[in-house]
Amino acid sequence: MGEFELIERYFKRAARQADVGIGDDCAIWTPTPGHQLAISADMLVEGRHFLSTVNPCDLGHKALAVNLSDLAACGATPRAFLLSLSLPRVDEEWLSGFSTGLFALADAHGCELIGGDTTQGPLNVSITVMGEVPVRQAILRSGAQVGDDVYVSGHLGDARLALEAFRGTVSLPQAVFELARARLERPTPRTALGVGLRGLATAMADISDGLWGDLGHILNASRLGADLHFPAISNLMLTRDTWTCPADLLQQCVLSGGDDYELVFTSHPSHHHQVMSLSESCNTPVTRIGHITADPRLLLLSKDGRVLPNTFRSFDHFA
């Protein structure tokens, strides 16, 4: 099977939102009047971002999910994406599974594949995603204010727990491992929550490299600090109800684990009830974990207010 037959069979669909989709040298897409484009790109490399044993359907899902998470972090509505795919060889079973997972998530979020590229080489999936946000309503990292509450969506730490199980550093009951593995391989992009937070969140980021570092990006951009409350953070793991995670491993997973693809955001305390109402309507848990301070430091506090020691670092591709 050649390159163009591969595209025709597994990735070409009739254009729905695009004016011109796959088949020409460029896709043509007209944004909605009164909106700005939100554009992001992520690359997944075999052995670095996913294991060779991953189910191709799950990989297709995750490849798009991590990009949709970036749109969610800006409050943008997904519209279209480009796919660049490097393959060691043509494997029709693999391509069928990958495209099935990819398009299932794309259809669920109304996001259309409008172009890209394929080539032979090491397995590498790169997606550029495009969304829309009303003019001047994008939620940026730089808008946090002193006194704002700090929130996170969903659950943190389980993806890292699964990775540690794969590495053999921790032994998990099978049911716990499967739950954690699903969080690693099939993250849920919080697009509805992100869009709903327009006008409520003052700053936001997605948690791809770990809460400590991704909240740190907000603090650096806003030139502020934060106090985080460990009792709230210690309850964020999805697997906590079925398995007791050792305290040091829990801190590592939740604060610097990465691969969570949840949202961390700040909001004025007066908006708390609206935030919780949005959480309920989106069927997405939201937890208040701390507050923004004028002192440009990120601190972890115990139940009685003591500063806890920390050596947390987020994922860095070149560290």
Short mmCIF file of the C-alpha atoms (twelve columns), coordinates in Angstrom:
data_MODEL
# 
_entry.id   MODEL 
# 
loop_
_atom_site.group_PDB 
_atom_site.id 
_atom_site.type_symbol 
_atom_site.label_atom_id 
_atom_site.label_alt_id 
_atom_site.label_comp_id 
_atom_site.label_asym_id 
_atom_site.label_seq_id 
_atom_site.Cartn_x 
_atom_site.Cartn_y 
_atom_site.Cartn_z 
_atom_site.pdbx_PDB_model_num 
ATOM 1   C CA . MET A 1   0.000   0.000  0.000  1 
ATOM 2   C CA . GLY A 2   1.365   3.413  -0.980 1 
ATOM 3   C CA . GLU A 3   1.176   6.716  0.882  1 
ATOM 4   C CA . PHE A 4   -1.832  8.127  -0.966 1 
ATOM 5   C CA . GLU A 5   -3.819  4.905  -0.778 1 
ATOM 6   C CA . LEU A 6   -3.079  4.813  2.970  1 
ATOM 7   C CA . ILE A 7   -4.457  8.339  3.389  1 
ATOM 8   C CA . GLU A 8   -7.480  7.584  1.203  1 
ATOM 9   C CA . ARG A 9   -8.356  4.401  3.079  1 
ATOM 10  C CA . TYR A 10  -7.753  5.420  6.708  1 
ATOM 11  C CA . PHE A 11  -7.809  9.210  6.999  1 
ATOM 12  C CA . LYS A 12  -9.681  10.938 4.162  1 
ATOM 13  C CA . ARG A 13  -13.253 12.065 4.871  1 
ATOM 14  C CA . ALA A 14  -15.581 14.469 3.147  1 
ATOM 15  C CA . ALA A 15  -15.014 18.058 4.313  1 
ATOM 16  C CA . ARG A 16  -17.650 19.158 6.811  1 
ATOM 17  C CA . GLN A 17  -16.476 22.377 8.483  1 
ATOM 18  C CA . ALA A 18  -13.521 23.132 6.210  1 
ATOM 19  C CA . ASP A 19  -14.105 24.906 2.898  1 
ATOM 20  C CA . VAL A 20  -11.505 22.585 1.347  1 
ATOM 21  C CA . GLY A 21  -10.233 19.540 3.251  1 
ATOM 22  C CA . ILE A 22  -7.841  16.679 2.483  1 
ATOM 23  C CA . GLY A 23  -6.834  16.315 -1.171 1 
ATOM 24  C CA . ASP A 24  -5.324  19.685 -2.099 1 
ATOM 25  C CA . ASP A 25  -1.980  21.219 -1.215 1 
ATOM 26  C CA . CYS A 26  -3.642  23.294 1.505  1 
ATOM 27  C CA . ALA A 27  -6.847  23.013 3.489  1 
ATOM 28  C CA . ILE A 28  -9.045  26.117 3.445  1 
ATOM 29  C CA . TRP A 29  -10.965 26.985 6.574  1 
ATOM 30  C CA . THR A 30  -12.920 30.148 7.394  1 
ATOM 31  C CA . PRO A 31  -13.070 31.023 11.118 1 
ATOM 32  C CA . THR A 32  -16.335 32.158 12.672 1 
ATOM 33  C CA . PRO A 33  -16.701 35.973 12.548 1 
ATOM 34  C CA . GLY A 34  -15.824 37.655 15.842 1 
ATOM 35  C CA . HIS A 35  -13.519 34.825 16.919 1 
ATOM 36  C CA . GLN A 36  -9.761  34.385 17.195 1 
ATOM 37  C CA . LEU A 37  -7.866  31.253 16.238 1 
ATOM 38  C CA . ALA A 38  -6.319  29.144 18.998 1 
ATOM 39  C CA . ILE A 39  -3.593  26.855 17.663 1 
ATOM 40  C CA . SER A 40  -1.461  24.237 19.420 1 
ATOM 41  C CA . ALA A 41  0.779   21.320 18.460 1 
ATOM 42  C CA . ASP A 42  1.979   18.209 20.270 1 
ATOM 43  C CA . MET A 43  4.201   15.346 19.209 1 
ATOM 44  C CA . LEU A 44  4.097   11.798 20.608 1 
ATOM 45  C CA . VAL A 45  7.237   9.727  20.073 1 
ATOM 46  C CA . GLU A 46  7.365   5.964  20.642 1 
ATOM 47  C CA . GLY A 47  9.523   5.117  23.652 1 
ATOM 48  C CA . ARG A 48  9.336   8.681  24.948 1 
ATOM 49  C CA . HIS A 49  5.611   9.377  25.219 1 
ATOM 50  C CA . PHE A 50  4.082   5.932  24.793 1 
ATOM 51  C CA . LEU A 51  5.086   2.287  24.988 1 
ATOM 52  C CA . SER A 52  5.372   0.062  21.928 1 
ATOM 53  C CA . THR A 53  2.717   -2.206 23.448 1 
ATOM 54  C CA . VAL A 54  0.002   0.485  23.575 1 
ATOM 55  C CA . ASN A 55  -3.283  -0.368 21.894 1 
ATOM 56  C CA . PRO A 56  -3.332  1.643  18.617 1 
ATOM 57  C CA . CYS A 57  -6.945  2.712  19.258 1 
ATOM 58  C CA . ASP A 58  -5.842  4.194  22.599 1 
ATOM 59  C CA . LEU A 59  -2.886  5.898  20.924 1 
ATOM 60  C CA . GLY A 60  -5.162  7.513  18.333 1 
ATOM 61  C CA . HIS A 61  -7.372  8.771  21.155 1 
ATOM 62  C CA . LYS A 62  -4.475  10.127 23.209 1 
ATOM 63  C CA . ALA A 63  -2.731  11.798 20.269 1 
ATOM 64  C CA . LEU A 64  -5.732  14.058 19.753 1 
ATOM 65  C CA . ALA A 65  -6.715  14.290 23.430 1 
ATOM 66  C CA . VAL A 66  -3.455  15.932 24.479 1 
ATOM 67  C CA . ASN A 67  -4.001  18.628 21.844 1 
ATOM 68  C CA . LEU A 68  -7.648  19.181 22.739 1 
ATOM 69  C CA . SER A 69  -6.472  19.666 26.326 1 
ATOM 70  C CA . ASP A 70  -4.387  22.646 25.190 1 
ATOM 71  C CA . LEU A 71  -7.457  24.213 23.576 1 
ATOM 72  C CA . ALA A 72  -9.454  23.594 26.757 1 
ATOM 73  C CA . ALA A 73  -6.790  25.432 28.756 1 
ATOM 74  C CA . CYS A 74  -7.432  28.579 26.718 1 
ATOM 75  C CA . GLY A 75  -11.226 28.234 26.754 1 
ATOM 76  C CA . ALA A 76  -11.260 27.497 23.010 1 
ATOM 77  C CA . THR A 77  -13.788 25.400 21.105 1 
ATOM 78  C CA . PRO A 78  -12.159 22.682 18.916 1 
ATOM 79  C CA . ARG A 79  -12.669 23.032 15.163 1 
ATOM 80  C CA . ALA A 80  -10.026 21.223 13.093 1 
ATOM 81  C CA . PHE A 81  -6.667  19.457 13.201 1 
ATOM 82  C CA . LEU A 82  -3.712  18.359 11.073 1 
ATOM 83  C CA . LEU A 83  -2.064  14.950 11.472 1 
ATOM 84  C CA . SER A 84  1.552   14.163 10.616 1 
ATOM 85  C CA . LEU A 85  2.345   10.476 10.978 1 
ATOM 86  C CA . SER A 86  5.692   8.695  10.677 1 
ATOM 87  C CA . LEU A 87  5.372   4.898  10.358 1 
ATOM 88  C CA . PRO A 88  8.069   2.199  10.256 1 
ATOM 89  C CA . ARG A 89  5.882   0.244  7.812  1 
ATOM 90  C CA . VAL A 90  2.289   -0.029 6.623  1 
ATOM 91  C CA . ASP A 91  0.413   -2.120 9.166  1 
ATOM 92  C CA . GLU A 92  -3.265  -2.166 8.206  1 
ATOM 93  C CA . GLU A 93  -4.471  -3.577 11.522 1 
ATOM 94  C CA . TRP A 94  -2.561  -0.880 13.406 1 
ATOM 95  C CA . LEU A 95  -3.842  1.871  11.092 1 
ATOM 96  C CA . SER A 96  -7.422  0.678  11.464 1 
ATOM 97  C CA . GLY A 97  -7.217  0.786  15.263 1 
ATOM 98  C CA . PHE A 98  -5.365  4.109  15.355 1 
ATOM 99  C CA . SER A 99  -7.769  5.887  13.015 1 
ATOM 100 C CA . THR A 100 -10.779 4.449  14.867 1 
ATOM 101 C CA . GLY A 101 -9.600  5.881  18.194 1 
ATOM 102 C CA . LEU A 102 -8.600  9.170  16.579 1 
ATOM 103 C CA . PHE A 103 -11.906 9.770  14.791 1 
ATOM 104 C CA . ALA A 104 -14.077 8.628  17.710 1 
ATOM 105 C CA . LEU A 105 -12.650 11.427 19.855 1 
ATOM 106 C CA . ALA A 106 -12.622 13.902 16.960 1 
ATOM 107 C CA . ASP A 107 -16.306 13.299 16.283 1 
ATOM 108 C CA . ALA A 108 -17.170 13.584 19.976 1 
ATOM 109 C CA . HIS A 109 -15.630 17.083 20.017 1 
ATOM 110 C CA . GLY A 110 -16.677 18.246 16.555 1 
ATOM 111 C CA . CYS A 111 -13.058 18.499 15.432 1 
ATOM 112 C CA . GLU A 112 -12.327 17.739 11.766 1 
ATOM 113 C CA . LEU A 113 -9.150  16.288 10.232 1 
ATOM 114 C CA . ILE A 114 -8.342  18.654 7.350  1 
ATOM 115 C CA . GLY A 115 -4.804  17.656 6.315  1 
ATOM 116 C CA . GLY A 116 -1.312  16.595 7.330  1 
ATOM 117 C CA . ASP A 117 1.486   14.346 6.134  1 
ATOM 118 C CA . THR A 118 2.658   10.736 6.216  1 
ATOM 119 C CA . THR A 119 6.161   9.346  5.845  1 
ATOM 120 C CA . GLN A 120 8.228   6.266  6.640  1 
ATOM 121 C CA . GLY A 121 10.383  6.366  9.762  1 
ATOM 122 C CA . PRO A 122 10.287  5.736  13.527 1 
ATOM 123 C CA . LEU A 123 6.742   5.773  14.936 1 
ATOM 124 C CA . ASN A 124 5.915   9.394  15.634 1 
ATOM 125 C CA . VAL A 125 2.509   11.108 15.830 1 
ATOM 126 C CA . SER A 126 2.305   14.886 15.527 1 
ATOM 127 C CA . ILE A 127 -0.968  16.821 15.629 1 
ATOM 128 C CA . THR A 128 -1.661  20.518 15.174 1 
ATOM 129 C CA . VAL A 129 -5.079  21.465 16.482 1 
ATOM 130 C CA . MET A 130 -7.083  24.597 15.771 1 
ATOM 131 C CA . GLY A 131 -9.919  26.077 17.754 1 
ATOM 132 C CA . GLU A 132 -11.857 29.293 18.156 1 
ATOM 133 C CA . VAL A 133 -12.443 31.650 21.033 1 
ATOM 134 C CA . PRO A 134 -14.410 34.918 21.027 1 
ATOM 135 C CA . VAL A 135 -12.151 37.939 20.613 1 
ATOM 136 C CA . ARG A 136 -10.364 38.849 23.871 1 
ATOM 137 C CA . GLN A 137 -11.983 35.984 25.801 1 
ATOM 138 C CA . ALA A 138 -9.083  33.512 25.694 1 
ATOM 139 C CA . ILE A 139 -7.967  32.416 29.167 1 
ATOM 140 C CA . LEU A 140 -4.216  32.949 29.447 1 
ATOM 141 C CA . ARG A 141 -1.626  32.010 32.054 1 
ATOM 142 C CA . SER A 142 -0.875  35.612 32.943 1 
ATOM 143 C CA . GLY A 143 -4.157  36.724 34.529 1 
ATOM 144 C CA . ALA A 144 -4.006  35.321 38.077 1 
ATOM 145 C CA . GLN A 145 -4.657  37.821 40.893 1 
ATOM 146 C CA . VAL A 146 -3.662  37.862 44.560 1 
ATOM 147 C CA . GLY A 147 -6.399  36.160 46.597 1 
ATOM 148 C CA . ASP A 148 -7.671  34.009 43.724 1 
ATOM 149 C CA . ASP A 149 -8.538  30.408 44.539 1 
ATOM 150 C CA . VAL A 150 -6.559  27.664 42.799 1 
ATOM 151 C CA . TYR A 151 -8.539  24.749 41.363 1 
ATOM 152 C CA . VAL A 152 -7.834  21.548 39.481 1 
ATOM 153 C CA . SER A 153 -10.224 19.464 37.426 1 
ATOM 154 C CA . GLY A 154 -10.667 15.719 37.615 1 
ATOM 155 C CA . HIS A 155 -8.005  13.488 39.122 1 
ATOM 156 C CA . LEU A 156 -4.216  13.685 39.275 1 
ATOM 157 C CA . GLY A 157 -1.437  11.174 39.727 1 
ATOM 158 C CA . ASP A 158 -2.949  7.968  38.377 1 
ATOM 159 C CA . ALA A 159 -1.199  8.188  35.007 1 
ATOM 160 C CA . ARG A 160 2.172   8.400  36.742 1 
ATOM 161 C CA . LEU A 161 1.178   5.507  38.999 1 
ATOM 162 C CA . ALA A 162 0.561   3.375  35.902 1 
ATOM 163 C CA . LEU A 163 3.940   4.390  34.489 1 
ATOM 164 C CA . GLU A 164 5.676   3.351  37.710 1 
ATOM 165 C CA . ALA A 165 3.884   -0.007 37.490 1 
ATOM 166 C CA . PHE A 166 5.129   -0.431 33.914 1 
ATOM 167 C CA . ARG A 167 8.646   0.417  35.137 1 
ATOM 168 C CA . GLY A 168 8.352   -2.188 37.888 1 
ATOM 169 C CA . THR A 169 8.926   0.239  40.752 1 
ATOM 170 C CA . VAL A 170 5.499   -0.459 42.290 1 
ATOM 171 C CA . SER A 171 3.229   -3.509 42.349 1 
ATOM 172 C CA . LEU A 172 -0.485  -2.804 41.956 1 
ATOM 173 C CA . PRO A 173 -3.592  -4.973 42.244 1 
ATOM 174 C CA . GLN A 174 -4.843  -5.711 38.721 1 
ATOM 175 C CA . ALA A 175 -8.009  -3.620 39.071 1 
ATOM 176 C CA . VAL A 176 -6.002  -0.623 40.302 1 
ATOM 177 C CA . PHE A 177 -3.468  -1.024 37.490 1 
ATOM 178 C CA . GLU A 178 -6.198  -1.118 34.823 1 
ATOM 179 C CA . LEU A 179 -7.830  2.017  36.242 1 
ATOM 180 C CA . ALA A 180 -4.513  3.859  36.351 1 
ATOM 181 C CA . ARG A 181 -3.536  2.605  32.899 1 
ATOM 182 C CA . ALA A 182 -6.747  4.003  31.420 1 
ATOM 183 C CA . ARG A 183 -5.818  7.415  32.843 1 
ATOM 184 C CA . LEU A 184 -2.391  7.138  31.206 1 
ATOM 185 C CA . GLU A 185 -3.488  5.890  27.811 1 
ATOM 186 C CA . ARG A 186 -6.963  7.457  27.393 1 
ATOM 187 C CA . PRO A 187 -7.002  10.915 29.028 1 
ATOM 188 C CA . THR A 188 -10.184 12.987 28.930 1 
ATOM 189 C CA . PRO A 189 -9.772  16.505 27.479 1 
ATOM 190 C CA . ARG A 190 -11.849 18.958 29.547 1 
ATOM 191 C CA . THR A 191 -13.070 21.063 26.635 1 
ATOM 192 C CA . ALA A 192 -16.575 21.764 27.972 1 
ATOM 193 C CA . LEU A 193 -15.176 22.889 31.313 1 
ATOM 194 C CA . GLY A 194 -12.557 25.063 29.625 1 
ATOM 195 C CA . VAL A 195 -15.133 26.825 27.462 1 
ATOM 196 C CA . GLY A 196 -17.455 27.245 30.461 1 
ATOM 197 C CA . LEU A 197 -14.691 28.925 32.466 1 
ATOM 198 C CA . ARG A 198 -14.577 31.949 30.174 1 
ATOM 199 C CA . GLY A 199 -15.338 34.901 32.426 1 
ATOM 200 C CA . LEU A 200 -14.790 32.829 35.588 1 
ATOM 201 C CA . ALA A 201 -11.143 31.741 35.385 1 
ATOM 202 C CA . THR A 202 -8.493  34.452 35.575 1 
ATOM 203 C CA . ALA A 203 -5.686  32.132 34.416 1 
ATOM 204 C CA . MET A 204 -5.466  28.529 33.286 1 
ATOM 205 C CA . ALA A 205 -3.108  25.822 32.015 1 
ATOM 206 C CA . ASP A 206 -3.428  22.160 31.224 1 
ATOM 207 C CA . ILE A 207 -1.561  19.682 33.412 1 
ATOM 208 C CA . SER A 208 0.637   17.761 31.007 1 
ATOM 209 C CA . ASP A 209 3.994   17.804 32.801 1 
ATOM 210 C CA . GLY A 210 2.835   17.787 36.437 1 
ATOM 211 C CA . LEU A 211 0.814   20.103 38.669 1 
ATOM 212 C CA . TRP A 212 3.852   21.664 40.343 1 
ATOM 213 C CA . GLY A 213 5.412   22.764 37.077 1 
ATOM 214 C CA . ASP A 214 2.259   23.660 35.159 1 
ATOM 215 C CA . LEU A 215 0.885   25.771 38.011 1 
ATOM 216 C CA . GLY A 216 4.375   27.234 38.135 1 
ATOM 217 C CA . HIS A 217 3.910   28.441 34.544 1 
ATOM 218 C CA . ILE A 218 0.820   30.382 35.651 1 
ATOM 219 C CA . LEU A 219 2.697   31.858 38.599 1 
ATOM 220 C CA . ASN A 220 5.666   32.865 36.473 1 
ATOM 221 C CA . ALA A 221 3.452   34.473 33.835 1 
ATOM 222 C CA . SER A 222 1.389   36.270 36.503 1 
ATOM 223 C CA . ARG A 223 4.450   37.140 38.654 1 
ATOM 224 C CA . LEU A 224 2.797   35.731 41.765 1 
ATOM 225 C CA . GLY A 225 2.992   32.771 44.146 1 
ATOM 226 C CA . ALA A 226 0.615   30.234 45.657 1 
ATOM 227 C CA . ASP A 227 -0.038  28.234 48.805 1 
ATOM 228 C CA . LEU A 228 -1.268  24.699 48.118 1 
ATOM 229 C CA . HIS A 229 -3.015  22.652 50.799 1 
ATOM 230 C CA . PHE A 230 -1.735  19.095 50.998 1 
ATOM 231 C CA . PRO A 231 -4.935  17.602 52.515 1 
ATOM 232 C CA . ALA A 232 -6.878  18.643 49.392 1 
ATOM 233 C CA . ILE A 233 -4.152  17.422 47.050 1 
ATOM 234 C CA . SER A 234 -3.851  14.053 48.787 1 
ATOM 235 C CA . ASN A 235 -7.419  13.168 47.715 1 
ATOM 236 C CA . LEU A 236 -6.953  13.780 43.997 1 
ATOM 237 C CA . MET A 237 -5.970  10.275 42.877 1 
ATOM 238 C CA . LEU A 238 -8.793  8.302  41.263 1 
ATOM 239 C CA . THR A 239 -7.390  5.039  42.624 1 
ATOM 240 C CA . ARG A 240 -7.378  6.265  46.240 1 
ATOM 241 C CA . ASP A 241 -10.679 4.499  47.025 1 
ATOM 242 C CA . THR A 242 -9.350  1.076  46.060 1 
ATOM 243 C CA . TRP A 243 -5.659  1.241  46.984 1 
ATOM 244 C CA . THR A 244 -3.626  3.098  49.604 1 
ATOM 245 C CA . CYS A 245 -0.720  4.834  47.924 1 
ATOM 246 C CA . PRO A 246 2.424   5.366  50.065 1 
ATOM 247 C CA . ALA A 247 2.702   9.038  51.041 1 
ATOM 248 C CA . ASP A 248 5.975   9.756  49.223 1 
ATOM 249 C CA . LEU A 249 4.777   8.084  46.024 1 
ATOM 250 C CA . LEU A 250 1.441   9.910  46.240 1 
ATOM 251 C CA . GLN A 251 3.180   13.285 46.444 1 
ATOM 252 C CA . GLN A 252 5.419   12.399 43.511 1 
ATOM 253 C CA . CYS A 253 2.529   11.194 41.348 1 
ATOM 254 C CA . VAL A 254 0.100   14.010 42.105 1 
ATOM 255 C CA . LEU A 255 2.511   16.943 42.142 1 
ATOM 256 C CA . SER A 256 5.058   16.033 39.475 1 
ATOM 257 C CA . GLY A 257 3.667   12.978 37.705 1 
ATOM 258 C CA . GLY A 258 2.446   14.455 34.431 1 
ATOM 259 C CA . ASP A 259 0.247   12.939 31.696 1 
ATOM 260 C CA . ASP A 260 -2.906  13.936 33.603 1 
ATOM 261 C CA . TYR A 261 -4.316  16.350 30.996 1 
ATOM 262 C CA . GLU A 262 -6.506  18.045 33.552 1 
ATOM 263 C CA . LEU A 263 -6.891  21.804 34.012 1 
ATOM 264 C CA . VAL A 264 -5.357  23.957 36.737 1 
ATOM 265 C CA . PHE A 265 -6.950  27.392 36.971 1 
ATOM 266 C CA . THR A 266 -7.416  30.409 39.207 1 
ATOM 267 C CA . SER A 267 -10.663 32.238 39.959 1 
ATOM 268 C CA . HIS A 268 -11.861 34.969 42.325 1 
ATOM 269 C CA . PRO A 269 -13.471 33.563 45.510 1 
ATOM 270 C CA . SER A 270 -16.750 35.290 44.625 1 
ATOM 271 C CA . HIS A 271 -17.079 32.902 41.671 1 
ATOM 272 C CA . HIS A 272 -16.797 29.727 43.746 1 
ATOM 273 C CA . HIS A 273 -20.472 28.760 43.509 1 
ATOM 274 C CA . GLN A 274 -20.479 29.353 39.752 1 
ATOM 275 C CA . VAL A 275 -17.354 27.222 39.361 1 
ATOM 276 C CA . MET A 276 -18.919 24.364 41.311 1 
ATOM 277 C CA . SER A 277 -22.167 24.660 39.359 1 
ATOM 278 C CA . LEU A 278 -20.175 24.453 36.120 1 
ATOM 279 C CA . SER A 279 -18.359 21.412 37.490 1 
ATOM 280 C CA . GLU A 280 -21.679 19.695 38.044 1 
ATOM 281 C CA . SER A 281 -23.114 20.611 34.650 1 
ATOM 282 C CA . CYS A 282 -19.961 19.367 32.889 1 
ATOM 283 C CA . ASN A 283 -19.910 16.199 35.005 1 
ATOM 284 C CA . THR A 284 -16.287 16.987 35.804 1 
ATOM 285 C CA . PRO A 285 -15.001 17.075 39.408 1 
ATOM 286 C CA . VAL A 286 -13.322 20.328 40.397 1 
ATOM 287 C CA . THR A 287 -11.290 20.687 43.613 1 
ATOM 288 C CA . ARG A 288 -10.106 23.885 45.308 1 
ATOM 289 C CA . ILE A 289 -6.513  23.214 46.364 1 
ATOM 290 C CA . GLY A 290 -5.086  26.576 47.444 1 
ATOM 291 C CA . HIS A 291 -4.883  30.287 46.773 1 
ATOM 292 C CA . ILE A 292 -2.708  32.848 45.013 1 
ATOM 293 C CA . THR A 293 -0.290  34.966 47.065 1 
ATOM 294 C CA . ALA A 294 1.762   38.085 46.424 1 
ATOM 295 C CA . ASP A 295 4.921   36.283 47.574 1 
ATOM 296 C CA . PRO A 296 6.312   34.724 44.343 1 
ATOM 297 C CA . ARG A 297 6.854   31.261 45.833 1 
ATOM 298 C CA . LEU A 298 4.963   28.014 45.485 1 
ATOM 299 C CA . LEU A 299 4.495   26.416 48.885 1 
ATOM 300 C CA . LEU A 300 2.946   23.146 50.035 1 
ATOM 301 C CA . LEU A 301 1.183   23.473 53.398 1 
ATOM 302 C CA . SER A 302 0.117   20.842 55.921 1 
ATOM 303 C CA . LYS A 303 -3.305  20.771 57.580 1 
ATOM 304 C CA . ASP A 304 -1.998  22.963 60.418 1 
ATOM 305 C CA . GLY A 305 -0.314  25.435 58.057 1 
ATOM 306 C CA . ARG A 306 3.284   24.190 58.266 1 
ATOM 307 C CA . VAL A 307 5.382   24.475 55.121 1 
ATOM 308 C CA . LEU A 308 6.200   20.964 53.909 1 
ATOM 309 C CA . PRO A 309 9.557   20.187 52.286 1 
ATOM 310 C CA . ASN A 310 9.445   19.507 48.574 1 
ATOM 311 C CA . THR A 311 11.776  18.522 45.752 1 
ATOM 312 C CA . PHE A 312 9.101   18.334 43.070 1 
ATOM 313 C CA . ARG A 313 10.015  18.748 39.429 1 
ATOM 314 C CA . SER A 314 7.834   18.467 36.385 1 
ATOM 315 C CA . PHE A 315 8.670   16.503 33.267 1 
ATOM 316 C CA . ASP A 316 11.305  18.052 31.011 1 
ATOM 317 C CA . HIS A 317 12.188  16.448 27.660 1 
ATOM 318 C CA . PHE A 318 15.813  17.565 27.896 1 
ATOM 319 C CA . ALA A 319 16.482  17.374 31.645 1 
# 
